[in-house]
Amino acid sequence: MSEAGGGRGSGSSVPQRAPWSLVAATAALCLVSATSVWTAGAAPMSREEKQKLGNQVLEMFDHAYGNYMEHAYPADELMPLTCRGRVRGQEPSRGDVDDALGKFSLTLIDSLDTLVVLNKTKEFEDAVRKVLRDVNLDNDVVVSVFETNIRVLGGLLGGHSLAIMLKEKGEYMQWYNDELLQMAKQLGYKLLPAFNTTSGLPYPRINLKFGIRKPEARTGTETDTCTACAGTLILEFAALSRFTGATIFEEYARKALDFLWEKRQRSSNLVGVTINIHTGDWVRKDSGVGAGIDSYYEYLLKAYVLLGDDSFLERFNTHYDAIMRYISQPPLLLDVHIHKPMLNARTWMDALLAFFPGLQVLKGDIRPAIETHEMLYQVIKKHNFLPEAFTTDFRVHWAQHPLRPEFAESTYFLYKATGDPYYLEVGKTLIENLNKYARVPCGFAAMKDVRTGSHEDRMDSFFLAEMFKYLYLLFADKEDIIFDIEDYIFTTEAHLLPLWLSTTNQRVSKKNTTSEYTELDDSNFDWTCPNTQILFPNDPLYAQSIREPLKNVVDKSCPRGIIRVEESLRSGAKPPLRARDFMATNPEHLEILKKMGVSLIHLKDGRVQLVQHAIQAASSIDAEDGLRFMQEMIELSSQQQKEQQLPPRAVQIVSHPFFGRVVLTAGPAQFGPDLSKHKETRGFVASSKPYNGCSELTNPEAVMGKIALIQRGQCMFAEKARNIQNAGAIGGIVIDDNEGSSSDTAPLFQMAGDGKDTDDITIPMLFLFSKEGGIILDAIREYEEVEVLLSDKAKDRDPEMENEEQPSSENDSQSAEQIASRSQEIDLVDQESPEESSVNSHPEALSPVDTDSAASVSSSEQDSNPMENLETTSLDGECTDLDNQLQEQPETEEDSNPNVSWGKKAQPIDSILADWNEDIEAFEMMDKDEL
């Protein structure tokens, strides 16, 4: 959906007056009115408890609506924290979110048909009078075509639909004479200039007063729009045409849908997120069912129901087949690339996809609907609300929650389909969370951060248009509603349009253009009304059996891993390699990487670069595992960069003839004493034997009381530290074994632990690259006894100590100057400013190492892309039950988790995916998405 995207629609079964066969026409929808079949696992809720919860929903609506009318009306929205209205231009701009505001009392219009559904007919009549008296649609303001269509045009049409229903019943609205419809027609004509493009796709924004392109309009220069923005018009525009007889609205909406269908990616049958409205080129080539695309799919299915045009069903089924083939990874729904649909475009999901289980119910595909809904519910139970975006291991990606109603919508439709009282309990949880965490004295406030419970001064109109409507219908019995809800279809904003429109003013040609573009799979179209006895084959535990494996998925494991482990147990194969377990010296792991199409390249600076070419993978599944492995590396890096960033440390040579003039920039360790909090360590240096420090030292007398020099390699850093500590060393310096590496050209390493408790390590440990370490080794060869200071930053030289020393020989002086000169050539700490370091001043240059090898992946977006500083210590929500290896590494391993580092100069991401240049734009943008 769009940035501010409020709503998502749902449908209901087709009434008897529909002109086409009930069996065919209600193929996707009759589940809603099917006989309830409740499953065991949740006790049936009593009529009294349902009524109590329904009354609670009514009270909550009164609290929200009443405060809007008291404190905000006629403003578009209520600001519930400051108890005042939000007026466009009078409050600080929120960017695209404000495009929904048009100074047309948005919340009141969006709430019209909700009032009738909640049996507040007197309030509805008063609200309609206010709309007719106060609302002005001729304001000089630029608004979103999409948001204005679904919220305002949809709200006016929904209000008109129920106004004529009430008038027909004879008690209310007897004075009504289609005034809301006339306002809707006026607004429709104001939106039409947006379609003045060669493609027929509308401009994303329009000025209500001046239209497009005029200088006064301040819009009409845009080139791009989202797929949902252009593809979520047909219900409202067709209804407007059917109500008024003016066919132009339906014609324009159909033309936009036809163009989107023609521009789909032909091999995958997927559409991208953003399209150029003039050329039809895909601007963003990632595809999913969430933000930017969601309601496009929804409107294809519902256009078939409302308009009776088979081509819409054929298009929907074709897209749905592609979604289930590529995007659905039950219970996850992950974006992919339209040209390479086996490649995931992101490792997180957005909250707007929560509508999809409800749409699957309408389609009749109940099992994946139950699975995804349950996964979402577990995320809600963990965070109280569904975060705006969350990762595949269910950590928060974007922490906001603007009180979106999509999950409540899917809950309602799953309950309608199954009759399972479990979904009543889910609805009860939603009510409790709203009252406990979002309710404020002047309404309900959006969550600024679901982790902290902080609020945002925002209550969007869709909260009243949808949330209370779906929650009330969830608990209401048929006799609680004053009209038959089954005679209407829900738009994406949950506005009600009567299904009898299908037989009214059918003047638009319904040419079936679908078959001109693709050979359709006949299996998509042999649906008849789904039989609940087939969906629940004599097993009352059917829905519960689907949900049960997902109950602990959020807290204890990664869902993809569960599925793959189950498959592996059945097949006897091993589960896929996780990034956290990878060891660059493990031959078996290297073989797995090769199978996944991942190459390992050793760089001169000691890092190891990972590069994947999917075409080199053994199979498509291996290619998918390879991409997931790379993405896990990225996720691990991004998390650890935030959590474990330590500043660089200093190794200062303080003995004769240096006296502190030589300061070497050193990498810190995640174990041992923190040199910024503990006193620095001073001592003479001595080389350990064996030099790699991976076994008990054979020269303990040489290192006792001294700072041991050890070489990187062969084992984990923590093991080296324990060995020299046991030999009596007071500190340790690890020197890189990659010749020529230097802190001025390589990212600074941060030594990680070994996955076990490292509290037993009590000596400080620092890491030097080869060139810096070579300075100390040269000093030892020249002077035998070299004393160094290990500290958090360089200390000032002691002039008195330098003066008291005996004059050095000419050779000594020259050697010392040469060493000091070498140290400055590789960007040492300035002796005049010991508190500042000139090495790796960028925080992203800090990266850890706990083994011989580290891996690097390139990024062209240092500032915004999370693909930096790849590390592999544990994340929140790690997969703890896949294998014991996921919790800790055994002591016998030669390497611990991989540490993927980034240089100061990020390489373009096409070094990873050079085969897919056509999709690079999507990779570069995937973490800049805005809902």
N, C-alpha and C positions, 0 to 999 in steps of 0.2 A: 504494500500500500504506500501511500505518499508519506512525506515526512511527518505530517501531523496526523496521519491516517487514523481515523476514529473507528470506523465500523466495519462490520463484516456481516454478510447477510446469511440467511438461512431460509429454507423453504418449507412448505407444508404440502400435504397431499392434495391431489387434484379433485375438485368436487364433481358431482354427477353431470353438471351442466357443461363440462368441457367437451369440445366438439370432436375430439379424437379419442380413439380407443383408450379406455382406462388402463388396460394391461400395458399398452405401449407407452402411453403418455406418462404414466406414473412409475415407469420402470425404475427411475432413480429415487423416487420420492415416497412411495407408498409405505416404506418402512416406518415413516413417522406416525402413521395412523394404524399401524399393524397392532394386532392384539398383544397386549403386554405380556411378556414372559420374563418374570423376575428370576434371578439366579440366587442360589444359596450363598451364604457368606455374609450377608447383611440382613438383619431382621427387618421385616416389613414395617414401614413407618405408619403409625396410626393416623387416621383422618384428623384427629385433634392436633397432633404434633405438626402435621403438614399445614393445617390452618394457622397454627401459632406462628410458624415460620413465614407463611404467606403474609400474615398481618405485620410481622416484623419488617418484611420487605416494604410494605406500604408505609410504615412509619419512617423507614430510612429514606424513601422517596420524598415523603413530605418534608423531611428535614433538609434534603438537598434542594428540592424545587422551591420550598417556602423561603429559604434563605436567598436563593437566586432572585425570586420575585421581590423580596423585601430590600435586599442590599445592592442588587446589581441591575435589575431590569430598568431601562431598556437596553443596557449594554449587552454585548454578545455573550460574555461568560462571567461567572462569579469568581472572584479571587477569595477563596475561603479563609485564608489566614488573616487578611487585612479587612475582610468583610466589605468589599466594594466591587464594583464592576470593572471588567477589563475592556477598555475602549481603545481601539486601534489608533496609534499615534500619541496617546496620552501616557502609555506605559513604555518602558524600555523594550525595544524590539527583540523578539525571540527568533528572528529569522523566518524560515519557511513555515514554522508552526503558526505564525500569525496570518498566513495566507488564508486560513479558514475564516478569519474575522472580516466581516464586511459592513459593520454598523447596521445589521439587519436583525437584531435580537435573536441571534443564532440559537441559544439554548432554548428559548421559548418555542421556536419553530420546530427544533429537533425533538421536543418533548410532546408534541401534540398528540400523536397516536398512542404514546405511552400512557397518557392520561385515560384514554378510553380502555386500553387493555387492563389497566388497574381499576377499572370501574369508577373512575372519577369523572363522570359525564358532566356534572355541573361545572367543575373546574375546566373541563375541555371547552365547554361553550363559552365561558368567560375568556379563556386563552385565545380562542378563535377571534372573538371580538377585539381583543387587544392587538392581535396581529393585523387585522384589517384596519384598525384605527391608527396604529403607531408605526408599523414597519414601512421603511422606505427602501426600495430596491434600486434607486437611481443615484447611489452615492458615488462620489469621485474617489474610489478606492480600488486597488488592484487585489484581486482574489484568485485563489486556486480554482480552476475550472472543475477539477475532480472533487474537491471538498465541497464546493458550492452545489455541485450536482447531487452528491449523495446525502448531504445534510439539509440543505435549504430546499432545493427542488424536490428531493425525496420527502422531506418533512411536510412540505405543502401538499404534495400528492397523497401522502399517507393520511394527513389530516382531512383532505377532501374525501378520500375513500371512506373513512369512518364517519364523516359528517353526513354524507348521503345515506349511509347505513342507518344512522340514528334517526335521520329525518324520515326514512321509510318505516321505521318502527313506530313513529308517531308521538314520541314523548318529548324528545329534545331536538334542537336545531331546526324547528319548523320555519324559522325565518331565513334559513340558509338558502342562497341562490347561486351556488358555484363560485362564490367570491375567492376562495382559496385557489380554485382551479384557474381563475383569471390571473391571479398573482403568479401562479406557476407558469402560465403561458408567457406572461411578461418577462419573467426571469429566463425562460427557455430562449426567447428571442435575443436576450442580452448575451447569452452564452454562444449563440450560433456563430458570430464573427470569429471565434477562436478556431473554427474549422476551415478557415480560409487558407489552406495549405495545399500544395500539389498532391500530397499523399492522402489527404483526408483525415490525418491525425490532428487532433486539436493542439493549439498552443497550450502550455501548462497554466498560463495565467491570463486574465483579462480584466480590463477596467470596466466596472459596472456602468459607468456613465459614458465613457468615451470609446469603449471597445478595444480595438487593436490598431497599432501602427500610427495613429495620430500622435503628434508630439505630446498632447495632453495625457495620452493613455499611460505613458511611462512603462509600456510593456509591448510585446509583439516582436521582440528581437531574439527571443530564445530559440535555440535549435534542438534541444533535447527534451524528452518527456519520459516518464516511467511507463512501463507496459500497463500497469494497473490504472494509471491516470488516463490513458487513452482507451482502455478496454473495459472500463467500469461505467458505462453510460447507457447501455442498451435498455435496461429495465426502466429507468426513469424517463428516458427520451421516448421509448416506445409507448410507455403508459401515457405520456403527455399527448402523443399523437393519437392514441386510441381514445383517450378521453375527449379530445378537442376536434379530431378529424383532420388536423394539420399534419400531413405525412412527413413533412420536411425533417422533423426531429428524429424520427425512427430511421429515416434514410441516411442521415449523417452519422448516427451511431453505428448503423450496419456497415457503412463504408469504412469506418475506423477499424471495426472488428475484421472485416475482410482483408484490410491491408496488413494487420498484425498477423493474421493466419498465413497470408502469402509470404511474409518475411520470416516465418519460423525457420529454424535450422532444419533442413530437409532430412538429414541423415539421423538426427536425434529426435526430431519433432518437439524440440524445446524452444522457448523464447527467452531472450535476455531480459535484463532488468531495465535498461535504458536504451531508447531508440532515437535516432535523428528524425525529426518530424518532416524534414524536407527530402532527405535522400533515402530514408528507410534503413540506413546502416545501423547496426547494433553498436552502441557506444559502450555499454557494459555487457559483457558476454557471459556473465555468470547467471545461473538460473536456479530458482528454487520455488518454494510455495509461500514464502514469507514476504517481507517488505518489498514493494516495488512491482510484484507480479500477482500476489495472492488473489485479489478479487476479480482479476481477468479470468481465471479458471472458474471461479464461482459464477460469474455472469454468463459464461457459455452454457453451463448446465441449466441455470435458471431461465435463461432466454428461451431455451427449448421448452421448458415447462410453461412459461407465460405466453409464448408466441406460437408454439406448435411447429416450429421449423426444425426438421430433422437434421439440417446441416449443423446446427449448433450442438446437437448431441454427438454427432460424428466427430466434430472438432474436439469437444471435451473428452470423449473417450480416447481419441488419438493422443491428446496431451496426457491424459491420465495414465495411459499405458506407459508413456515415456517417464512420467514421474515415478511410477512404481518400479520401473526398470532401473532408473539411474539415481533418483534423488532419495527415494525411500530406503532407509537402512534400519528397519524396525528395531527399536522404537524411534530412531532418529530420522530427521528429514534434513539432509545436508545439501547445500548449494553445490552445483557442479558447473563445468564449462560446457556451453552449448555445442562446441565443436569437438570437445574431448570429454564426453559425459562420464567417462570412468574416473575422471579426476575431480576430486572435491576442491571447490574454490575457497572454502573457509572451514575452520574447525569450530565454529560456533553457530548458534541458531538464534533467531530473533523471535520476540514474543508474538508477533503477528501471525506466525504459522499456527497458533493455537486454534484458529478457525477450522483448520483442515480436517481434523477428526469429524467435525460436524458435517462437512461437505462429503466426506467418505460415507457417512451414514446415509445421506441423501442419495449417494451413488449406489449404496447397497453393499459396500465393502466393509463389513463390520469388524473383522479381526484386526487389521492394522489401525482402525479408528480406536479400538479399545487399547491397543498397545501404546500408541503415541499419547493418547489422553492420560493414561496411567503414568507414563514417564513425566509428563508435564505436571501432573498432580503431585508427584514425589518432589519435583523441584519446588513447587509452591509450599509443600510442607517443610521443606528445608529453609526457604527464604521468606515465608509468609505470603509473598506475592511472586508472580512470575517476573523475573528481571527482564528489562527491555532486550537484553541479549545475554546468553549464557553458553558456556563452552560444552564440548561433548562429554567432559567429565563433571559437568554441572556446577562449575564455578561461575561466579558473576563476571560477565564481560562488560555489559553496561548496566549500571545499578538502578537506573530509574524505573519507575512503574507508574504511568499516568492513568491508573485505574482502567485499564483496557478490559473490554468485555468478552473477548474472543473465547477464552477458556470457559466462561459461563455459558456461552452459546453452544459450544460442543458438548458440555455437560447436559444441557437441556435436550439436545437431539439424541444423545446416547440413551438418556432415560426414556425418551419417547420410543426409541427403537427396541430397547430391551426390557423396559419396566423394572430394571434392577434397582432396588432401593439403595444400593451402594451409591448411586449418583445423587440421591437425595442427601446422603451424608456428606458428599463432596460439596453440594450446594450449601449445606449448613456450615461447613468450614469456611466457605467464601464469605458468607454473611458475618460470621464471627470475626474473621480477620479484618473485614472492612470496618466493623464497629470498633474493634480493639485498636487498630493501628492507623486507620485513615480518617476516622471521624474527628471533626473539630467543631467548635461551637457554631461556626457559620457554614457548615456543610461537610463535604468530604474533600480532603486535600490529597493530591497526587504524592507519591513517594519519591523523594529526591534520591534516596539511597536505601534499598531494601535491607542492606546489611546493618545500617545504623538506625533505621526508622525515621530519618529526617524527612521533613515535608517540603513540598514545593507549593507556592501560592497559585494553585491551578486546579480547576475542576472543569474538564472538557465537556462539551455538550453531549458527546457520545456516551458519557457515563449515564446520563438520564435517558437518552434515546434507546440504549441497548441493555446496560447492566441490569436495571430494575425490571425491564420487560422480560428478559430471559429468566431471571431468578423468580419472578412472580409466577410465570408460566410453568416453571419447574415444579412448584408446590401446589399449583391450582388444579382443581378438578374441573371437569367440563362445565359443570353448573356454576362455577365461580366466575366464568367469563360471560359477558352479556351478548356475545356474538360467537359464531362458529369460526374459530381461528383457522380451521382447515380450508376455508374458502379463500384464503389469502396466501400470498407468497411474501417472504421477507426479503427486503433488499439488503445490501451489505451493511447499511446503517440501521437495519432492523425495522425499516418502515414497511407498512403493509399495503400491498397492491392487490386488488381483487382479481381472481383468476378468470372472471367472466370477460376481462378485457381481451382474452384470446379470440373471442367471436365478434368483437366490435371494431368497426372501421378498418377492416383488413384490406388496405389499398396498396400496401408496399409489396413489391415483387419478392417472392421467397425463392429466388433462383438458388439451387444447390450448387455452390461453387467448390465444395470441399473435394469432391472426387477429381477435380481438375488438377489438384496439386499432389495427391498422394494415393497410393494403393492402400486401401484400408483393410485392416484385419477384421474379417467378419465376426470373429469371436467377441469383438467389442460391442456388437449390436444385437446379440441374441438374448439380452436381458429381458426377463419378464419380471413381474412383481416378486421380489424376494420373499421366500416362504420362511417364516420364523422357525419352523420345525426343521428346516435345512440349516439355517444359521445356527440353531441351537439343537443339534441332533439328539433328542431325547436325553439331554444332559443338562440339568439345571445348574451345573457348576461350570458351564462353558465359559462365560465371561470371566468368572473368578479364576479359572485355570489359565486364562490368557494374562490376567493382571498379576497373578501371584509371583511369577519370576521377576517382575519389575519392582516389587515392593521395596527391596533393599538396594536397588540399583544405584540410586543417587548417592547414598552415604558410603557404600562399601565397594563399588566397582564401576568399571566403565562398561556401558551397555554393549558396545561393539565387541569388546573383549569377551563378554559373557556368551554372546552368540557364537563367536568364532571358537571359543573354548568348547562349547557344546558340540559344534560341528567337528572339532578336532577329536573329542573323546569318541564320537561315533565312528570317525574314519580312522582313528589310530594315529593321526598326524599330530605334530606339535603345533601349539598356538603360534601366531605370528610374533616375530621379534618386536619387543617394545623398545623405544628409544632409550628409556631409562636403564635397560639391562645391557645395552650394547657395549662390547669391549673390543677395541680396535686390534688387540693382539690375539683374539680368539678366532682360530681358523674357521670354526663352525659358523660364527657370526658373519665373517667375511663372505663365506659361501652363501649365506642367506641373503646378504646384501646384493651379491651378484645376481641371484635369482630374482630379486625385486627390481633389478635394473639400476641399482645404486652403486656408483663407483667411489672408491676411496683414493684421494690424491694427497700425497704427502708434500706439504709446502716447505720452503726453505726455512721459514721462521718457526718451524716446529708444529704448526697446526696441521690438521688433516681436513681437507675439504671434501664434503659429500656432494655428489652430483648425481641426479637421477635422470635417466632417459627411459621413459616408459616403454618405448618400442624395443628396448633391449631386455625387458622383463620376460620371464619364462611363460607367463600367462597374464590375462587381464586381471585376475584376482591378485597375482603377485605384484602387478603394477600398482593396483589399488593399495596393497599393503605397503609398498614402497613409498607412495605419496603420504600415506598416513604416518609412516615412520619419520619422514622428513618434517611433516607438520608437527609431530610430537616434539621433535628437536626444537622447533621454533617456539612452541608453547612453553617448553621447559626453560628455554633461554629467557623469554619475556618475563616469566614469573620470577625467576631467580635474580634477574637483573634488578627487579624491584625489591626483593626480599634480602639479598645477600651481597649487596654492593659494599665493598670495603675500599678505603682509600689506599694508595700506594704507600710503601714503607721505605726506609732508608738504611743502607749499609755504608757506614762512614769509616774510612781508614784513618785511625787516629795516632798510629805509632810513627816513629822516626823513619823517614824524613817527611812524612806527609802532613801530620799534625791536623788532620781534619779537612785538608784541602780537597780530597777526593771523596765524593759522595756518589754512591751508586743507587739508582732507583730500583727498588725491589718489589716483588709481588707479595701480597699478604697470604696468610693461611686462615682457613675457617676453624682451625683447631689450635690448641695451645693458648697461652696468655695473649691478650690483646695489648699490643705495645702502646696503644693510645691511652690505656687505662693503667698499665703497669710500668714500673721503672724500666728504663732501657737496659739492655744486656751488653756488657763490655767484656771482651776477652780475646785471647790470641786464637788464631785459627789453626786447624790441623786437618789433614785429609784422612778420611776414614778408610779402612780396609775391611771388606771390599768397598770399592769406591761407590758402588751403587747403593750401599747401605741396606740391602735387601735381606741380609742374614746377620747373625750375631757377629759383632765386630771382632776381628783377630788382633787388633791393636788398641785395646781399651785404654792402655796406659798413655797412648799418644793423644787421645782425645779427652781424657778425664780433666774436667775443669776448664775445658776449652770449647770453642765454637767449631763444630764439625762441618767439614765441607764434604758434600755428597753429590753424586751425579744423578740427574733425572733418568728414570728408566727402570724397567724390569718389575717394579712393584709399586704399590700405592704409597703416597706421601706419608700417610699416617704410620705405615709400617716402618718406613725409614726413620721417622721421628722416634718411634719406640725403641728401635735398635740403638740409636746413638744415645738416647736418654739412658738406657740400661747400661751403656758403657761409661756413663758419668759425664757426658757432654752437657754444657749449660745452655746450648743453643745449636741451631743448625742452619746452614745455607745450602739450598739445593741449586745446582748449576745446570743449566740446560745442556743437553747433549747434542743439540742440533747446531752444528757449526755455523757461525755467522749470524745467528739470531741476535736481535738487539731490541731494547725497549723503545728505540726511536722509530722503528719500522714495524714492530709487531705489537699487538694488543697485550697489555700487561696481564700476566696470569695471576689467578687467585687459586691457591691450592685448597682443594676440597678434602673432606674426610673420606672414610671408607664405608659409610653407611651404618657404622656401629658407633657406640658411645666412645667419644674421644676425650672424656674428662680425665683419663689417666695421663694424658700428654701435658706435661707442665713446663716444657721448655719452649721458647719462641722459635718459630721456623719462618724463613723468608726464602724467596725464589729469585734467582738472577738469571737473565738470559746469557747466552754464550759469551758475547763481547764483554758484558759487565763482569761476569764471572772470571773471564780471562785476565782482567785487570788485577784481581786478587791473586790469581795463580802466578802471574808475572811478578807481582810484588813479593810473593813467597820465594820464588826462584832467585830474586835479586837480593832479598834481605833476610831470608829464612824465617825470622820471627815478625809476624804481622799482627797487629792488634786492630780490632774493628769494634764498632759500636752499632748494635742493632736497635733501631728506634723508630718512632712513628714519623719523625721528620729530622732533618739534619740539625746538628747542634753547632753553635758558634765555636770557632777555633779558640784555643787558649794561647794567646800571644806569649804569656809568661813562660808557659811550658816550652814553647818553641824556642824562646831565647835562652832558656836554661840548658837546652840540649847542646851537646858538643857539636861543633861545626862538622858538617859532613864533608867527605872528600868530593873532589870535582866530579868523579864518576857517579858517586851517589847522588849528587845534586842533579846531574844530567838525567840519570835514570828516573829520579822522582819527578822531575819536570816532564819527562816523556810520558810517564804513566798518568800524571795529572792532566797533561794535554790530551791524551787519548780519552780520558774520562769526559772531558768537556766536548770532544768531538761527537760523542754519542748522547748529547743532551743530558748532562748531569744537572743536579740541583745547583743553582747559582749560589756560590759561597757568600755573596753579599746579601742574598735574600733566602736564608736557610728555611724560612717557613713556606716558601713557594716551590712548587715542582713544575718544571717545564716539560715533563714527559707525560703524554697521555692525559692531557687536561680534560678531555671529553669524558664524561662519566661512562659513555657507552664503550670506551676502550678497555674498561676493566673486565677481565674475564678469568675464570678459574681453571685450574688444572689439578687433577689428582692422580693422573697416570702419565704414561709416556706420551699419549696421543690426545689430541683434541681435534674436533672437527669444526669446520666453518662452512656456513652457507651464506650466500651473498644477498645483499639487499640494496635497492636503489632508493630507499626511503628511510634514512637513518632516523629522522625525527619522529615519524608517525608509524612506521612499520614495526611490528613486534618481533620481526625476524632478526634479532640482535642478541649478542652475548649468550649463545646457546649454552645452557648448563643442564645438569641432570640430577640434582638432588630432588627429594620428593616434593610433589605438588599437593595442594589441598585436593582431596577427593581422588587420590591415586587408586589405581586398580589393585586392591590389596588381596583379592581372592582369586586372581588368575593363577598365580604360582607363588611359592615362597620367595622366589628370586625377586619378586616385585617389592618386597619389603626390605631386604638387605642382601648384600653380596657376601658369599662365603669367604672365609679368610684365605682360602687357597687360590682365589682368583688373582691373576697377575695385574688386572686393571680393574678399576672401579668404573662407575658410570661414565659415559662420555662427557666431555666438556667441549662444547662447541663455541668457538670464540669468533669475534668479528674484529677486523682491522679498522683503523681510523678511516680508511677509504673503502666504502662499501662497493662491492662489485654489483653490476646489474643482475637482476634475478634471472635474466635469460641464460646466465651461465648454468643455472640449475635446469631450466626447461627450454633449452635452445631449440628443440624440435617444434615448439609450439609458439612461435613468435606471434601468431595471430591472436593468441589469448593473453599476451603479456599485460595488456591494459587492465584486464580484469584482475590479475594478480596484484598489480600495483595499487588498485583501488579498493581491494576487498576489505581492508581495515579502515577505510575512510567512509564507509557507508554511514548514512544518516537515515534514521527511521522517520 
